[in-house]
Amino acid sequence: MKKKISFDAWIYDPFLFIPLRRVRKIVLECLSDYRRAKILDLCCGTGFQLKLLARNGFSDLHCLDLSEDMLSIARKKGYPITTYHVDAAATGFEDRSFDVVILSFALHEKDAFTARKVLEEAHRVLKMKGRLLIVDFMFDDETRLPGRLGITAVERIAGGEHYRNFKNYIAMGGLKNLLNPKDFTELRRCRVLTGGGIIGLYEKV
Ligand SMILES: C[S@@+](CC[C@H](N)C(=O)[O-])C[C@H]1O[C@@H](n2cnc3c(N)ncnc32)[C@H](O)[C@@H]1O
């Protein structure tokens, strides 16, 4: 019998397709020099970002998520993407096995302890001088009111622990508080979502 996909997973792409279209394209552009690289998307959700990479000539694509429903969407339509149903904080991959790791909207919804564990895991599985691409929220002087209100409204809809973690993440300064400069050097960054989001590309130290 065909398994029913949860409403959250089913609505994810239709709901976020337009707001995140530009973000997805900028990530593609940031990674354009890594078409031959072995890429891992941690907490990939529906795999939207990797499907865009696949359509643009990337071929060694791997992604993981804790939600089997999200992964079942990531697997649809026969993209050349290998999926894994495992925890991003303990993936089981060998040390230094990927050229690029993506963490897109994955940190803000976790408590700080788990978010740090996921970053440590990203560092562990990246090759030396590998690239970490992070997309997440950031509220500061560059954030305009529509971005702040829109993002907060969406996170409030997500509710519960997700919303509590988001509020803590923002209050603690987001990525600034999580990324260890001894582990990663920033190569480039840009702001998105009317200044409420950040896309950062980092090199593993
Ligand atoms: C907000 S979604 C982001 C999805 C996708 N990266 C994107 O850019 O649209 C966060 C995803 O992280 C997954 N997730 C949460 N905790 C996880 C963990 N410890 N390990 C793997 N996936 C996790 C959730 O199931 C969800 O699909």
The ligand as an SDF file (V2000), in Angstrom:
LIG
                    3D

 27 29  0  0  0  0  0  0  0  0999 V2000
   13.6380   23.6340    8.1010 C   0  0  0  0  0  0  0  0  0  0  0  0
   13.9640   22.0700    7.3400 S   0  0  0  0  0  0  0  0  0  0  0  0
   15.2130   22.5370    6.1630 C   0  0  0  0  0  0  0  0  0  0  0  0
   15.1920   21.6450    4.9740 C   0  0  0  0  0  0  0  0  0  0  0  0
   16.1570   21.9720    3.8370 C   0  0  0  0  0  0  0  0  0  0  0  0
   17.5410   21.9180    4.2560 N   0  0  0  0  0  0  0  0  0  0  0  0
   15.8600   23.2880    3.1930 C   0  0  0  0  0  0  0  0  0  0  0  0
   16.7690   24.0890    2.9690 O   0  0  0  0  0  0  0  0  0  0  0  0
   14.6860   23.5160    2.8390 O   0  0  0  0  0  0  0  0  0  0  0  0
   14.9100   21.2270    8.5690 C   0  0  0  0  0  0  0  0  0  0  0  0
   15.0320   19.7210    8.2980 C   0  0  0  0  0  0  0  0  0  0  0  0
   15.9520   19.1830    9.2580 O   0  0  0  0  0  0  0  0  0  0  0  0
   15.5120   17.8710    9.5920 C   0  0  0  0  0  0  0  0  0  0  0  0
   16.1800   17.5080   10.8610 N   0  0  0  0  0  0  0  0  0  0  0  0
   15.9550   18.0360   12.0890 C   0  0  0  0  0  0  0  0  0  0  0  0
   16.8150   17.5100   12.9930 N   0  0  0  0  0  0  0  0  0  0  0  0
   17.6180   16.6490   12.2950 C   0  0  0  0  0  0  0  0  0  0  0  0
   18.7140   15.8280   12.6530 C   0  0  0  0  0  0  0  0  0  0  0  0
   19.1650   15.7680   13.9120 N   0  0  0  0  0  0  0  0  0  0  0  0
   19.2900   15.0850   11.6910 N   0  0  0  0  0  0  0  0  0  0  0  0
   18.8360   15.1110   10.4110 C   0  0  0  0  0  0  0  0  0  0  0  0
   17.7980   15.8830   10.0160 N   0  0  0  0  0  0  0  0  0  0  0  0
   17.2030   16.6430   10.9470 C   0  0  0  0  0  0  0  0  0  0  0  0
   14.0110   17.9870    9.6340 C   0  0  0  0  0  0  0  0  0  0  0  0
   13.3990   16.7180    9.4740 O   0  0  0  0  0  0  0  0  0  0  0  0
   13.7470   18.9300    8.4470 C   0  0  0  0  0  0  0  0  0  0  0  0
   13.5150   18.2050    7.2740 O   0  0  0  0  0  0  0  0  0  0  0  0
  1  2  1  0
  2  3  1  0
  2 10  1  0
  3  4  1  0
  4  5  1  0
  5  6  1  0
  5  7  1  0
  7  8  2  0
  7  9  1  0
 10 11  1  0
 11 12  1  0
 11 26  1  0
 12 13  1  0
 13 14  1  0
 13 24  1  0
 14 15  1  0
 14 23  1  0
 15 16  2  0
 16 17  1  0
 17 18  1  0
 17 23  2  0
 18 19  1  0
 18 20  2  0
 20 21  1  0
 21 22  2  0
 22 23  1  0
 24 25  1  0
 24 26  1  0
 26 27  1  0
M  CHG  2   2   1   9  -1
M  END
$$$$
